[in-house]
Amino acid sequence: MIGDLQRRNIDAAFNTLDVTGDDHIDQDDFRVRADRLRTLRPDMDDRLANDLRETFDAWWEVIRRAADSDGDGRVTREEFAAAIDAGLEENPAYIDQMERVAQVIAEAADLDGDGMLDRNELNLIYKAFDVDVAFSEETFRRLDSDGDGLFSTTEWAQTVRDMFSSTDRATAAAVAFGPVP
């Protein structure tokens, strides 16, 4: 059963994926997000660009197979939430695909390739997903636990995992889409 915080994050994630705002997501929405991430680095090599496309295509296939109950090639908000709820309860590996997406997103935003993200690089992720960068400040503060101005790409991947799986309001994932009500 999805908790309130998870539902809020799932709704927010759906909103970021629904590029057209038509209350459906489809493969084109996922490809637009992958393409926007490719623009983060003008010098992005072909390997990473292809990895972004392939990872987002694979993520779409996981979502489509799990959620497109009527087979129309589109997923509604309700189908998306139900698929995540079922995936979390029935298949622990389900969320691994989302974590893989988070890893490739972090790699795309890691402009200097050091395996760490700074405030600017986190803001790039927010911009690529059309999420208000003002929300990134508290997320960054929670991720940068030692105050050195950086956090690892692994910590980012865990935050994305937590967006869908955690009910802990103290995590960075709890504030990733804005203040916790």
N, C-alpha and C positions, 0 to 999 in steps of 0.2 A: 504494500500500500504506500503510495506516494504521500509524503508529508507536505505541509504548507510551503516550506522553503523550497523543497524540490519542485513542487508544482509551479511556484513563482519562477524558478530558474528554467524549468522546461518551457514555460510560456515565453520567457525572454529569449531563450535559445531559438525557439520556433520563429519569433519575430525577427531575429537577426538572419535566419536562413531564408525567410520569405521576402526575397528581394523586391518582388513586385507588389507586395502588400495585398495580395488577393486571397489571403487566408488559406492558401495551399502552398506546399513546397513540392518541387519536382527537380529533375536532374539539372535543368537549366539554372535553377537557383543555386545549386551546389557548384556548378561550373562558374557562375558569376563570382561567387565568393572566392573560389580558387584563383580566378583571373585577377581579382583585386589584390589578393595576397602576392601574386607574382609581381605586381607593380611596386611592392615595398622596396625592392632592390633592383635598381636599373641594371646592375651587373650580375643578376641571378644566372647561375649556370643552368644548362639544359637539364642536368640530372635533377636538380631541385625543382625546377619548373615542371618537369614530368612527374616527379614524386607528388607535388601538390595536386596535379590533375588526377593522377591515379588514386591517391588517397581519398580525395573528395568524391570521385566516382565510386570507389569501393564503399565509402560511408553511405552514399546515396543508396547503393544496392542493399546494404544491410537494413537501412530504414525502409526502403520500398518493400523488400521481402517481408519485413516484420509488420509493417503498418498499412500498406495499401490494400485494405480489406476488400475494396470493390474492384480492384484491378484496373483502375483508370489512369495509372501512371502518375498520380498526384496523391499527396498525403495531407489530410486536414490536421488542424491543431489537435483535435480529439484523437485521431488515429495516431499521431505522433506521441502524445502523452501516454496513451494506452500501450503502445509498443515499448516505450521506455520502461513503463511500470512492469510490464510482463517480462521484458528482457532483464531487468534488475533482479526480479524475483526468481525467474526460471533458468537464466543462463548467465552465470557470472562472467563469462568471456564476452558477453554482449557489449559491455561498456569498454572493452579493450579497443574496439575500433575507434571510439570517440577519443580515447587516450592517444591512439596513433595519429589521429587528426591533430590533436593538440601538439604533439611532438613536431609534426611537419610545419605547423603554424609557427611554433617557436623558432624552428630552424630558419624559416623565411624571414622572421623579424629580427633575428640575431645578426645584425648588420656587420659586426666585426668577427663573427664566427667563433667566439670564445666559449660558447655553451652557457652563457649567462645573458640575462635580459636586464636592461636598465629601464628607467622611467620612460625615456623616449621610445624605446623599442616596444614597451607595453602599450604605449599610446598608439603606435602604428597598428598594432593588432586591433585595438578598439576602433580606430578609423576605418580599417579594412572591413570591419563588420558593422559599420554605421552605428556604433554604440557610443553614447556621450562619453568623451574622454574624461570628463569630470568624475565619472564613476571609477576610473582607474586609480585615482589617488589612494583611496582606502584599500583597494585591492593590493596596490603596490606596497603600502605600509605593512600590511599583514604578511605579504610574501617576503619582504626584505626584513626578516626577523633579526638579523644581526646589525642592521643599520648601515651596511657598507654601500648602499645604493645599487645593489644587484641581487638577483635571485636566479636560480638555475632553471634551465629549460625543463628539467625533471620536475621541479616544484610547480612549474606552470602546467605540465601534463597532469599532475596530481590535482591541481586546482580545477581543471576541466572535468576530471573524473568526479571530484567532489560536487561539482555543479549539479550532477545528475543523481549522485548517490548519498550525499551527506545531508543530515538534518541539523548539523552543528552550526549554530549561528556565529561561532567564533572563527570559522575558517575564512580564508580569502574568497572562496567560492560564494560564501553567503552574501558578500557585498559586490560581487563582480558586475552585477547589473543595477547597482544603486543601493541606497540605504535599505537596511532590513527594517520592514515595518514593525 
